[in-house]
């Protein structure tokens, strides 16, 4: 193991575009991937000193029964038969068989001395816990959602980690340096109980973002003169109506094209009109006409600001696009397939897996960004903090359903993929590979990797992140709302974690200590590297055995070994997360650094994410914050709220709130259904009826009241932590 002197907190809103390799170094400082304490200045490090957890001794060889993993049998601690095959040799030179521990967990055994036994059923966190909840005596550590683990902790089934913090110096130091994290995992404000070890997939950075074929945008919009094409289709009958103004002017702050400063651009509707309204009034038009209408609109609405590079409205560092302009662009895309891919079909918006509810929900998350709706990317259910300081539930708000209606109008026009509307239709898996799909809303690294593996069959193809759209947001600063760019998709404590089973460890002090030791070690400097990168054999080292490092967010982080990088592409097509989880066994829980992931991000991925990070740093994209802000509207909802056992029983009785708004893979979601098919469910025939049904018939009002009481207890507890 490499010696590390301290943990420092990751700086906020660092621009990815400025990241560069910084050569080799003998000393390594590991970033703590959580927000600095609210009292620290933005970007200021929060040093943490740690010591050994000497009190957590246990007999060597103590067996821990692990019902832990990440969503499937392929991403557990042990190799499954499909991944291992007849034996798989990794970059460390070791051959692994089905049933063998993955390298990260072999190393944990070697370093700490416990032995792991596989109990994982290969489920999502929620379903894994559901499987074990009535037989917790058979497991020692179990995956679960933060809500479930806290609920069962309150009834005495999950160990309260707060009782052992003095024996867990690394975990304790992590929480002391970052009290907002402590706030997010507190399960009881009277006792300060913590019932799960938190998982961070990066923190204090944007999570999901719009992704689009930028080369297609350039092909349609850029250049002198009019757009021409040998063949184009006819736009479907207009259904979508304008969201943005049809007259007047609004101003928007953008980053300059060179990325060095900010400036203000004007959307002049008096001069240009609203592009959706103009297209709708034009009636039946073809794709060529639509493109030229959009070109003219951009020239007039922005007074020539974008010049002949009109695509920058959508894909540039100085982008200022909104929902109406996107709809106009989508109309141009789907009606000009021959120009774009030489076929008769281009799918506009799609989700990564249109037949997977876990991915389909990204469509309504995108609706929130497009139309200024809070709660659709909440860290907990559909809750958000209003500017009144109280909790709100987007399932019970008219504006939510109005946004979904707009998405349904887009679907009716053929602007959303046919596979999303009909799950039995063609798969989205080959949309990018076969030049069939234009845009979706997802994670940057895992999706832009297609630039290296599926695209570039023709020179110039590029799939990358585009700027967050302009929308009208009601943050309380103006009664008429504010036209700005804002995202609720902000990395914080994940909704999943690991808990220690009270019945499982029983009176066995060795088992309990081994579980606590594992969690504490994962938050140590060495543990954070191991849980992100895997063992040292997968990391590049200097002649003296020290890590080769590069500068990531102002901190020196390890460079992956050349063999690791090659294997990443060979076995996972460049997808860091899949490789780490399926082969190394890392990034399954605890604190994941994005430094490894960054090294595997495509050039296009770095470019687009760099634009967005720069805009965040310069203040033209606002976001929720991991703190109790002066304007409560900007406060990120904690991943857990400290509801009592009685309250949990009441919440669990509202079954429709859970089953009809699920984000799990095999389940269904009413929001998704409205986008795809409109109001087809009983009791949800209109926006007003849907709000009333959720509020009254599904128990939404009582649910929100219970959560509000927990929120008030939590904020009062927070005051005591910082008093």
C-alpha positions in Angstrom: 0.0 0.0 0.0 1.1 3.6 -0.6 1.3 6.0 2.3 -1.0 9.0 2.1 -0.7 11.9 4.4 -4.2 13.3 4.5 -7.6 13.6 2.8 -8.7 16.9 1.4 -12.2 17.8 0.2 -12.8 18.1 -3.5 -13.0 21.6 -4.8 -16.4 22.8 -6.1 -17.3 23.4 -9.7 -13.9 22.8 -11.2 -13.8 23.1 -15.0 -13.0 19.7 -16.5 -11.6 21.4 -19.6 -8.6 22.6 -17.7 -7.6 19.2 -16.3 -4.3 18.0 -17.5 -1.7 15.4 -16.6 0.8 16.6 -14.1 3.5 14.0 -14.4 4.8 11.7 -11.6 4.7 12.2 -7.9 5.8 10.3 -4.9 3.3 11.8 -2.5 -0.4 11.2 -3.1 -3.3 13.2 -1.7 -6.7 11.6 -2.1 -9.7 13.8 -2.6 -12.6 13.4 -0.2 -15.5 13.1 -2.6 -18.0 15.1 -0.5 -18.8 18.7 -0.1 -16.7 20.9 2.1 -18.4 22.1 5.4 -20.8 24.9 4.8 -18.5 27.3 6.7 -15.7 26.7 4.2 -15.2 29.0 1.2 -15.9 27.5 -2.2 -12.9 25.6 -3.4 -11.2 25.6 0.0 -9.7 22.3 1.2 -10.9 20.8 4.4 -7.9 18.8 5.8 -8.7 15.7 7.8 -6.2 13.8 10.0 -7.0 10.2 10.7 -5.5 7.4 12.9 -5.7 3.7 13.0 -8.9 2.1 14.2 -7.1 0.0 16.9 -10.2 -0.9 18.8 -11.8 -2.8 15.9 -9.8 -6.0 16.3 -11.2 -9.3 15.2 -10.0 -12.9 14.7 -8.2 -13.4 11.4 -10.4 -15.3 9.0 -13.7 -14.0 10.4 -16.3 -14.8 7.8 -18.6 -12.1 6.6 -21.7 -13.1 4.7 -22.1 -10.5 2.0 -25.5 -9.8 0.4 -24.0 -6.8 -1.3 -23.5 -5.8 -4.9 -24.8 -3.4 -7.5 -28.0 -4.2 -9.5 -27.0 -7.5 -11.1 -25.2 -10.8 -10.7 -22.4 -9.4 -12.9 -21.7 -6.6 -10.5 -21.2 -8.3 -7.2 -18.1 -9.0 -5.1 -17.6 -12.4 -6.8 -17.3 -13.4 -10.4 -20.4 -14.8 -12.0 -20.3 -17.6 -14.5 -21.0 -15.5 -17.5 -18.3 -13.0 -16.8 -15.6 -15.5 -15.8 -16.4 -18.1 -18.4 -13.9 -20.9 -18.4 -11.5 -18.6 -16.6 -10.6 -14.9 -17.1 -7.1 -13.5 -16.8 -7.0 -9.8 -15.9 -4.3 -7.1 -16.1 -2.9 -8.2 -12.7 -1.8 -11.5 -14.4 -4.2 -13.6 -12.3 -6.8 -16.0 -13.7 -10.2 -15.9 -12.0 -12.9 -18.5 -12.1 -16.6 -18.3 -11.6 -17.2 -17.9 -7.8 -13.9 -16.3 -7.2 -13.6 -13.0 -5.4 -12.9 -10.1 -7.6 -9.4 -8.4 -7.3 -10.6 -5.5 -5.1 -12.1 -7.8 -2.5 -9.1 -10.2 -2.6 -7.1 -7.2 -1.7 -9.5 -6.3 1.1 -9.1 -9.8 2.5 -5.3 -9.5 2.3 -5.2 -6.1 3.9 -7.8 -6.5 6.7 -8.0 -10.3 7.3 -11.7 -11.1 7.1 -13.0 -13.7 4.6 -16.0 -13.0 2.4 -18.8 -15.4 1.7 -21.2 -14.7 -1.2 -24.9 -14.3 -0.4 -25.7 -11.7 -3.1 -28.8 -12.5 -5.2 -27.9 -10.2 -8.0 -30.7 -7.7 -7.4 -31.1 -3.9 -7.2 -30.6 -2.5 -3.7 -34.3 -2.3 -3.0 -35.0 -5.8 -4.2 -32.0 -7.3 -2.6 -33.1 -6.0 0.8 -36.7 -7.1 0.1 -35.3 -10.6 -0.4 -33.4 -10.7 2.9 -35.5 -8.5 5.2 -37.3 -11.5 6.8 -34.1 -13.6 7.1 -31.5 -11.0 8.1 -30.0 -13.6 10.5 -28.5 -15.3 7.4 -26.4 -12.3 6.3 -23.9 -9.8 7.9 -23.8 -7.0 5.4 -26.7 -6.3 3.1 -27.4 -3.8 0.2 -30.5 -1.7 0.5 -31.9 1.7 -0.3 -31.0 4.4 2.2 -34.7 4.7 3.1 -35.2 1.0 3.7 -32.0 0.6 5.7 -32.9 3.6 7.9 -36.4 2.3 8.3 -35.2 -1.1 9.4 -32.6 0.5 11.5 -35.3 2.3 13.4 -37.0 -1.0 14.2 -33.7 -2.5 15.5 -32.8 -4.7 12.5 -29.7 -2.7 11.2 -26.7 -1.6 13.3 -26.5 2.0 14.3 -23.0 3.1 13.0 -23.1 6.3 15.1 -22.7 4.2 18.2 -19.2 3.2 16.9 -17.9 6.4 15.4 -15.2 6.8 18.0 -13.9 3.4 16.9 -14.1 4.4 13.2 -11.7 7.3 12.9 -11.7 7.5 9.1 -15.5 7.5 8.7 -15.9 9.9 11.6 -13.3 12.3 10.2 -15.1 12.2 6.8 -18.4 13.2 8.5 -16.9 15.8 10.7 -15.3 17.5 7.7 -18.5 17.4 5.8 -21.5 17.9 8.1 -23.9 18.1 5.2 -23.1 14.5 4.5 -23.9 13.6 8.1 -27.2 15.4 7.6 -28.0 13.4 4.6 -27.5 10.0 6.3 -29.0 10.7 9.7 -31.8 8.3 10.4 -32.9 9.6 13.8 -32.4 13.2 15.0 -32.8 12.3 18.7 -30.0 9.7 18.8 -28.1 10.9 15.6 -28.3 7.3 14.4 -26.7 6.3 11.0 -27.9 3.0 9.6 -26.0 2.7 6.4 -22.6 3.4 4.9 -23.1 6.1 2.2 -22.2 5.7 -1.4 -20.8 8.6 -3.4 -20.5 8.3 -7.2 -18.7 11.6 -7.2 -20.1 14.6 -5.4 -20.7 18.3 -5.9 -20.8 18.0 -9.7 -23.4 17.7 -12.4 -24.7 14.2 -12.8 -26.8 13.8 -16.0 -26.7 16.1 -18.9 -28.1 16.5 -22.5 -26.2 14.6 -25.1 -26.6 15.0 -28.8 -25.0 14.4 -32.2 -23.4 17.7 -32.6 -22.1 17.0 -36.1 -25.8 16.7 -37.2 -26.6 20.0 -35.7 -23.7 21.6 -37.6 -24.7 19.9 -40.8 -28.2 21.3 -40.7 -27.6 24.8 -39.3 -24.2 26.1 -40.3 -23.0 27.8 -43.4 -23.9 30.6 -45.8 -27.0 30.7 -47.9 -30.0 28.4 -47.7 -30.0 24.7 -46.7 -30.7 22.3 -49.5 -31.3 18.6 -49.7 -32.1 16.1 -52.5 -34.7 14.5 -50.3 -36.5 15.4 -47.1 -39.6 14.3 -45.3 -42.7 16.2 -44.2 -43.2 17.3 -40.7 -46.0 15.6 -38.8 -49.0 17.6 -37.9 -48.1 20.1 -35.1 -49.2 19.2 -31.6 -46.6 20.9 -29.4 -47.4 24.5 -28.6 -44.9 27.2 -27.5 -43.5 27.2 -24.0 -41.3 30.3 -24.3 -42.8 33.7 -25.1 -44.2 34.6 -28.5 -43.4 38.3 -28.2 -41.1 40.6 -26.2 -37.5 40.0 -25.3 -35.7 38.1 -22.6 -32.0 38.1 -21.7 -29.8 35.1 -20.8 -26.3 35.0 -19.4 -23.9 32.8 -21.3 -20.2 31.9 -21.3 -18.3 33.6 -24.1 -17.4 31.3 -27.0 -13.7 31.3 -25.9 -14.8 30.2 -22.4 -13.0 33.1 -20.6 -15.9 35.2 -19.3 -19.6 35.7 -19.4 -21.9 37.9 -21.5 -25.6 38.5 -22.0 -27.5 37.5 -25.1 -31.1 38.6 -26.0 -33.9 36.4 -27.4 -35.8 38.9 -29.5 -39.3 37.5 -30.1 -40.6 40.8 -31.4 -38.2 40.6 -34.3 -38.1 36.8 -34.9 -41.3 35.5 -33.4 -41.4 32.1 -31.6 -40.0 29.4 -33.9 -42.5 26.8 -32.8 -45.4 29.2 -33.3 -44.1 30.1 -36.8 -43.7 26.4 -37.8 -47.2 25.6 -36.5 -48.7 28.5 -38.4 -46.9 27.4 -41.6 -48.8 24.1 -41.6 -47.5 21.2 -43.7 -43.8 21.9 -44.5 -40.9 19.7 -45.4 -37.6 19.3 -43.7 -35.7 21.7 -45.9 -38.2 24.4 -45.2 -38.1 23.7 -41.5 -34.3 24.0 -41.4 -34.3 27.3 -43.3 -37.0 28.6 -40.9 -34.9 27.7 -38.0 -31.8 29.2 -39.5 -33.6 32.5 -40.2 -35.1 32.5 -36.7 -31.6 32.1 -35.1 -30.2 34.9 -37.2 -33.1 37.3 -36.3 -33.8 36.3 -32.7 -30.1 36.7 -31.7 -29.3 39.6 -34.0 -26.6 37.7 -35.9 -24.8 36.7 -32.6 -24.1 33.2 -33.8 -23.1 34.2 -37.3 -22.9 31.3 -39.8 -22.1 28.9 -36.9 -25.7 28.8 -35.8 -25.1 25.3 -34.3 -23.4 27.0 -31.3 -26.9 28.0 -30.1 -27.2 24.3 -29.1 -23.6 22.9 -29.0 -21.3 25.8 -28.3 -19.7 27.0 -25.1 -22.0 30.1 -25.6 -25.2 28.0 -26.1 -28.5 29.5 -25.0 -31.1 27.1 -26.4 -34.5 26.4 -24.8 -37.3 23.8 -25.1 -39.0 25.5 -28.1 -35.8 25.8 -30.0 -35.0 22.1 -29.3 -38.5 21.1 -30.6 -37.8 23.0 -33.8 -34.4 21.3 -34.1 -36.0 17.9 -33.5 -38.5 18.6 -36.2 -35.6 19.4 -38.5 -33.8 16.2 -37.5 -36.5 13.7 -38.0 -37.5 15.2 -41.4 -34.0 15.2 -42.8 -32.9 11.6 -42.2 -31.5 11.2 -45.8 -29.2 14.1 -45.2 -28.1 12.9 -41.8 -27.7 9.1 -42.1 -28.9 8.2 -45.6 -32.0 6.3 -44.3 -35.6 7.2 -44.0 -35.5 7.4 -40.2 -33.9 9.4 -37.4 -35.1 9.0 -33.8 -35.1 12.3 -32.0 -35.1 11.9 -28.2 -34.5 8.4 -26.8 -33.5 6.8 -23.5 -30.5 4.5 -23.2 -32.7 1.5 -22.9 -36.2 2.3 -24.0 -37.5 -1.1 -22.7 -36.0 -0.6 -19.2 -38.0 1.5 -16.7 -34.8 2.4 -14.9 -33.7 4.2 -18.0 -37.0 5.3 -19.3 -37.5 7.6 -16.3 -34.6 9.7 -17.7 -37.2 11.1 -20.1 -39.3 12.8 -17.4 -36.0 13.9 -15.7 -35.2 15.7 -18.9 -38.7 17.2 -18.9 -37.9 18.9 -15.6 -34.8 20.5 -17.0 -36.6 21.6 -20.2 -39.7 23.1 -18.6 -38.5 24.4 -15.2 -40.0 21.7 -12.9 -38.4 20.8 -9.6 -38.5 17.4 -7.9 -38.1 15.2 -11.0 -34.4 14.5 -10.2 -34.8 14.5 -6.5 -32.4 12.6 -4.3 -35.4 11.3 -2.4 -38.7 10.3 -4.1 -40.0 13.4 -5.8 -39.4 15.9 -3.0 -37.7 19.3 -3.1 -37.4 22.3 -0.8 -39.4 25.3 -1.8 -38.4 28.9 -1.4 -40.8 28.9 1.6 -38.5 26.4 3.3 -41.0 23.7 3.2 -41.0 20.4 1.3 -43.0 19.9 -1.9 -43.8 16.8 -3.9 -43.7 17.2 -7.7 -46.3 14.4 -8.0 -48.9 16.7 -6.5 -48.1 19.8 -8.6 -49.9 20.9 -11.8 -46.7 22.2 -13.4 -45.3 18.6 -13.4 -48.2 17.3 -15.5 -48.1 20.2 -17.8 -44.5 19.4 -18.5 -45.4 15.8 -19.2 -48.2 16.9 -21.5 -45.6 18.9 -23.5 -43.4 15.8 -23.7 -46.4 13.7 -24.9 -47.1 16.3 -27.6 -43.5 15.8 -28.8 -44.1 12.1 -28.8 -47.3 12.5 -30.9 -45.2 14.4 -33.4 -42.7 11.6 -33.7 -39.9 13.5 -31.9 -39.5 10.9 -29.2 -38.3 7.4 -30.3 -40.9 4.9 -31.3 -39.1 2.4 -29.1 -39.8 4.6 -26.1 -43.5 4.9 -27.0 -43.8 1.1 -27.7 -41.4 -1.0 -25.7 -41.9 -3.9 -28.1 -40.5 -1.8 -31.0 -36.8 -1.8 -32.0 -34.2 -1.6 -29.3 -32.3 1.6 -28.7 -29.1 -0.3 -28.2 -27.9 0.3 -31.8 -29.3 3.9 -32.2 -25.8 5.5 -31.9 -23.9 2.7 -33.6 -26.2 2.8 -36.7 -26.6 6.6 -36.8 -30.3 6.3 -35.9 -30.6 8.4 -32.7 -30.0 12.1 -32.2 -30.2 12.9 -28.4 -30.7 11.6 -24.9 -30.2 12.6 -21.3 -27.7 10.5 -19.4 -24.2 10.2 -17.9 -21.4 11.7 -19.9 -18.6 9.1 -19.7 -20.6 5.9 -20.3 -22.4 7.4 -23.3 -19.8 9.5 -25.0 -17.5 6.5 -25.1 -19.5 5.6 -28.2 -17.3 8.1 -29.9 -14.5 5.7 -29.6 -16.3 2.4 -30.2 -19.4 3.0 -32.3 -19.2 6.3 -34.1 -16.5 7.8 -36.4 -17.2 5.2 -39.0 -17.3 8.4 -41.0 -14.9 11.2 -40.2 -16.4 14.0 -38.1 -19.1 12.1 -36.2 -19.4 13.4 -32.7 -21.8 12.6 -29.8 -21.2 14.9 -26.8 -22.8 16.8 -24.0 -24.7 20.0 -24.8 -25.4 22.9 -22.5 -28.2 22.7 -20.0 -31.3 24.5 -21.6 -32.8 27.8 -20.6 -36.1 27.5 -18.8 -38.4 29.6 -16.6 -37.6 28.7 -13.0 -39.6 29.9 -10.0 -36.9 30.2 -7.4 -38.7 33.0 -5.5 -36.6 35.8 -6.7 -39.3 37.0 -9.0 -43.1 36.4 -9.1 -42.8 35.9 -12.8 -40.0 33.4 -12.6 -36.5 33.7 -13.9 -35.2 32.6 -17.3 -32.0 30.8 -16.5 -30.2 27.5 -16.7 -30.6 25.3 -13.6 -30.0 21.7 -12.9 -31.3 19.5 -10.1 -29.1 16.6 -11.3 -26.4 17.2 -8.7 -24.1 14.5 -7.3 -24.7 13.8 -3.6 -25.1 10.8 -1.3 -26.6 8.0 -3.5 -29.9 6.4 -2.7 -28.2 3.0 -2.1 -25.9 1.8 0.7 -24.8 -1.1 2.8 -26.1 -1.9 6.3 -24.9 -4.3 9.0 -27.5 -6.9 10.0 -28.1 -7.0 13.8 -29.4 -10.5 13.6 -26.6 -11.6 11.3 -23.7 -10.5 13.5 -25.7 -11.4 16.7 -23.4 -11.5 19.7 -20.3 -12.3 17.6 -18.0 -9.4 18.4 -15.5 -10.5 15.7 -18.2 -10.2 13.0 -19.4 -6.8 14.2 -15.8 -5.5 14.4 -15.0 -6.9 11.0 -18.0 -5.2 9.4 -17.2 -1.9 11.1 -13.5 -2.2 10.1 -14.5 -2.7 6.5 -16.6 0.4 6.4 -14.1 2.5 8.2 -11.3 1.3 5.9 -13.3 2.2 2.8 -13.2 5.9 3.9 -9.4 5.9 4.6 -7.0 7.3 2.1 -5.9 3.8 1.0 -9.4 2.5 1.0 -10.8 5.3 -1.2 -8.2 4.5 -3.8 -8.8 0.7 -3.6 -12.6 1.2 -3.9 -12.2 3.4 -6.9 -9.2 1.9 -8.8 -8.9 -1.6 -7.5 -5.6 -3.0 -6.3 -2.1 -1.5 -7.0 -1.5 -4.0 -9.8 -4.0 -2.0 -11.9 -2.3 1.4 -11.2 0.8 2.8 -12.9 3.8 3.1 -10.6 7.3 4.7 -10.7 10.5 2.8 -10.3 10.4 3.4 -6.5 6.9 1.9 -6.3 5.1 5.2 -5.8 2.0 6.0 -7.9 2.3 7.9 -11.2 -0.2 10.7 -10.7 -2.1 13.4 -12.6 -3.8 16.6 -11.5 -7.5 16.0 -11.0 -9.6 18.9 -9.6 -6.4 20.3 -8.0 -5.3 17.1 -6.4 -2.8 14.5 -7.4 -4.6 11.2 -8.3 -3.2 7.9 -9.6 -2.9 7.1 -13.3 -4.2 3.7 -14.3 -1.7 1.2 -15.7 -1.4 0.9 -19.4 -2.6 -2.8 -19.2 -5.6 -1.6 -17.2 -6.5 0.9 -19.9 -6.1 -1.6 -22.7 -8.2 -4.1 -20.7 -10.9 -1.5 -20.1 -11.4 -1.2 -23.8 -11.1 -4.9 -24.6 -13.5 -6.1 -22.0 -15.9 -3.1 -21.4 -15.6 -1.1 -24.6 -14.2 1.8 -22.6 -17.0 2.0 -20.1 -15.2 2.6 -16.8 -18.2 1.9 -14.6 -18.9 -1.5 -16.2 -15.3 -2.5 -16.1 -14.8 -1.5 -12.5 -17.9 -3.2 -11.3 -17.8 -6.3 -13.4 -14.1 -7.1 -13.4 -12.3 -5.3 -10.6 -15.2 -5.3 -8.1 -14.6 -1.6 -7.3 -17.2 1.3 -7.2 -19.8 -1.0 -5.8 -20.3 1.3 -2.8 -18.5 3.8 -0.5 -16.7 6.8 -1.9 -15.9 6.6 -5.6 -13.4 9.1 -7.0 -14.2 10.2 -10.6 -10.4 10.5 -11.3 -10.3 7.0 -12.8 -13.5 7.6 -14.8 -12.1 10.9 -16.2 -9.0 9.1 -17.6 -11.4 6.9 -19.6 -13.6 9.7 -20.9 -13.5 10.2 -24.7 -12.2 13.5 -26.1 -15.7 14.5 -27.1 -16.9 13.6 -23.6 -14.3 15.8 -22.0 -15.1 18.7 -24.5 -18.8 18.8 -23.8 -18.5 18.2 -20.0 -15.8 20.9 -20.0 -18.2 23.4 -21.5 -20.8 22.6 -18.8 -18.3 22.7 -15.9 -17.0 26.0 -17.1 -20.5 27.4 -17.2 -21.1 26.1 -13.7 -17.9 27.7 -12.4 -18.7 31.0 -14.1 -22.2 31.0 -12.7 -24.3 30.7 -15.8 -25.7 27.3 -14.8 -27.1 27.3 -11.3 -27.8 24.1 -9.3 -28.9 22.7 -6.0 -26.3 22.9 -3.3 -25.3 20.5 -0.6 -26.0 22.9 2.2 -28.8 24.7 3.9 -28.9 27.8 1.6 -30.2 31.2 2.4 -32.8 30.7 -0.4 -34.1 27.2 0.6 -35.1 26.5 -3.0 -31.4 25.9 -3.8 -31.0 23.3 -1.0 -30.6 19.7 -2.2 -33.0 17.4 -0.5 -31.1 14.9 1.7 -31.1 11.3 0.6 -32.7 10.2 3.9 -35.2 12.0 6.1 -35.3 10.8 9.8 -38.9 9.3 9.9 -39.8 7.3 12.9 -40.9 3.6 12.9 -44.6 4.7 13.3 -44.2 7.2 10.4 -42.5 4.6 8.2 -45.4 2.2 8.8 -47.8 5.0 7.6 -45.7 5.8 4.6 -45.5 2.2 3.6 -49.2 2.0 3.6 -49.3 4.4 0.7 -48.5 1.6 -1.8 -49.6 3.4 -4.9 -47.1 6.2 -4.3 -44.3 3.6 -4.5 -45.6 1.2 -7.2 -47.0 3.8 -9.6 -43.9 6.0 -9.5 -41.1 3.5 -9.4 -37.7 3.9 -11.0 -36.8 0.2 -10.8 -36.0 -1.8 -13.9 -39.0 -4.1 -14.2 -41.5 -1.8 -12.7 -43.7 1.0 -14.2 -44.0 4.7 -13.8 -47.0 6.9 -14.3 -44.9 9.8 -15.5 -43.3 7.7 -18.2 -46.8 6.5 -19.2 -48.1 10.0 -19.6 -45.1 10.9 -21.9 -45.6 7.9 -24.0 -49.3 7.5 -24.2 -51.0 10.5 -22.5 -53.6 10.2 -19.7 -54.6 6.6 -19.9 -54.6 5.5 -16.2 -57.7 5.4 -14.1 -58.0 8.5 -11.9 -55.4 10.4 -14.0 -57.4 11.7 -16.9 -56.0 15.3 -16.7 -53.4 17.3 -14.8 -55.9 18.4 -12.2 -57.3 14.9 -11.8 -53.8 13.4 -11.4 -52.9 15.9 -8.7 -56.1 15.2 -6.8 -55.7 11.4 -7.1 -52.1 11.5 -5.9 -52.9 13.9 -3.1 -56.1 12.3 -1.8 -56.6 8.8 -3.1 -52.9 7.7 -2.9 -52.1 9.4 0.4 -49.9 12.0 -1.0 -51.0 14.7 1.4 -50.3 12.5 4.4 -47.0 11.4 3.0 -45.9 14.9 2.5 -46.9 15.9 6.0 -44.9 13.1 7.5 -41.9 14.0 5.5 -42.3 17.7 6.4 -42.2 16.8 10.1 -39.0 14.8 9.6 -37.5 17.6 7.6 -38.2 20.0 10.5 -36.5 17.7 12.9 -33.5 17.3 10.7 -33.0 21.0 10.2 -33.2 21.5 14.0 -30.7 18.7 14.4 -28.4 20.4 11.9 -28.5 23.5 14.0 -27.2 21.5 16.9 -24.3 20.1 14.9 -23.2 23.6 13.9 -24.2 25.4 17.1 
